[in-house]
Each structure stands twice: as structure tokens, then as C-alpha cells.
Amino acid sequence: TFADGSGNGSLSIVSNEPTVVGGLFYVQALNVDPFNPLGITASNQTKGTIHPALPGTGTVTPLTLTDDGSALIPLGFSFPFMGQTFTEAHVNANGTLTFGQANASFFVTESFFLGGPPTIAGLWTDLNPQLGGTVEWDTTSTPGAALTVRWINVNDNLQGGPNTFSISLDFNGHIIMDYGSCAVSEGISGVTSGQQATPNNLDLSPLGWAGYSPGLSVYEDFTGGGSFDLSNSFNLFANTITGEFIYFR
């Protein structure tokens, strides 16, 4: 593709082949440079992950969540997750989706995360929508294909804010966590089957991948004095056609 005079450009990669999800693509930019002896300069090569396409915004429903509150929403499809299938999810004010039961706990611990219900944690921390911000869910423009839950500019009871991120699910079992700016420094992000899952605390910020399965979670615990470093990033938890689950960054 070609860039404009400011160096901005875009390239769309579209595939109807589901097996490419989770694969890597590589990008490099070339710049015509009349002052360079070879007439061209090249950028560093970078890589990214092929993720499932999500339909555009569809029906957006705001949720009125109290501090530590939850709401049960229909997914509109059967969602395969950690060896089980779910048709509804609890949206918890404190930054998680849980299956089978809500999570009202504001006391964030690794043991509770691993011992509780199956959980997808965008950012599990003591968020409080009553202090500012909104929580909404979006069925997307193709009902039965995907669903997105967004925490937008939600403040935290102790750490401030605002904090913006979203969790998207699609009918193939893929999970996308898309982070905007987050002001908190402590919390847990990742996925777990719960029910006494095996500890597997990882650094989710480097480029790379990690496998997970029922009983083995993929998450990062930021409650031990570290700082939350996933702001303005995009993470994919892919459900492969062979039944494996792989986290990509």
C-alpha cells in the first residue's frame, strides 16, 4: 500500500479461512529517500496477530451497575470456553465476565480468581461505575455472531481513573481484550476455568504466545506491587480448530 505525505497508510488483510486466526503477519515500511545512497530506507520489521473480524457496532445496551454490582446478559450464541458451553454471562462492575455465577468481590486475589467461576478478566479491580463512566454491551451488527462488553472511563474506588477497555466474544470461542487508557496499577487480567485451576501467572505484555486449557489459566496478577502495563494494547485468546486455546499478544 502507499502512504500519504505524512506517512500514514493502511492495509487490509481479509481471509475467509478460519484456520488463519492466531497466525502471525509481518509488516515493514519502505521509504523513498533521495538523500540515501540507495534511494530508499526501511523501517524495522514488526509483527502482529491475525484475529477474528468482529462486525460493526449493532445494538448497544447500557448497564446500570452499582458498586460491585452485576448484570446477567444473553450472548445470543453458544460460546465455547474452557471445555464448557455458555449462552449467557454475568457482567461484573469490577471488570470481569463470569459464567454460572456473578463475582461481586472487590478484594482481588489470585486464589479467588482461580477458585471461583469460569472468568474472563479484562481488568479485575475495584471499579465503581457509580463514580463515573459507563458499562455497556453490544450485540454487534450480526446477532448471534459476536458480542462486546465495554467499560468506558470507569473510575476505581481506591486507584482513581478513568479506565477504558472491552471484552469481545465470538461464536467460535475467540476472546479479544482491547485496552484504552487505564489509570489503575493493580488488578488481574486474563482467563481462567476457575474451580481450583492451576496457577499460571505470566507477563502478558511482551509479544509472544502461551497455551492454556481447562484447568490451566493464562493471566497476569498485578496485585503484587507491579504496575498495570496493558494500556493501549490488544490481546487475543484464540480457540483453535484442534481444541487448543492460545493467547497471543
Sequence and secondary structure as in RCSB ss.txt:
>XXXX:A:sequence
TFADGSGNGSLSIVSNEPTVVGGLFYVQALNVDPFNPLGITASNQTKGTIHPALPGTGTVTPLTLTDDGSALIPL
GFSFPFMGQTFTEAHVNANGTLTFGQANASFFVTESFFLGGPPTIAGLWTDLNPQLGGTVEWDTTSTPGAALTVR
WINVNDNLQGGPNTFSISLDFNGHIIMDYGSCAVSEGISGVTSGQQATPNNLDLSPLGWAGYSPGLSVYEDFTGG
GSFDLSNSFNLFANTITGEFIYFR
>XXXX:A:secstr
    TTS          GGGTT EEEE  EEE TTSTTSEEE   EEEE          EEEE   TT EEEEEE
EEEEEETTEEEEEEEEETTTEEESSS     S  HHHHHHSS EEEEEES B GGGS EEEEE  SSTTTEEEEE
EEEEEETTTEEEEEEEEEEETTS EEEEEEEE     EEEEE  SS B  B   SSS EEEEBTTB EEEE TTS
     TT EEEEEE TTS EEEE 
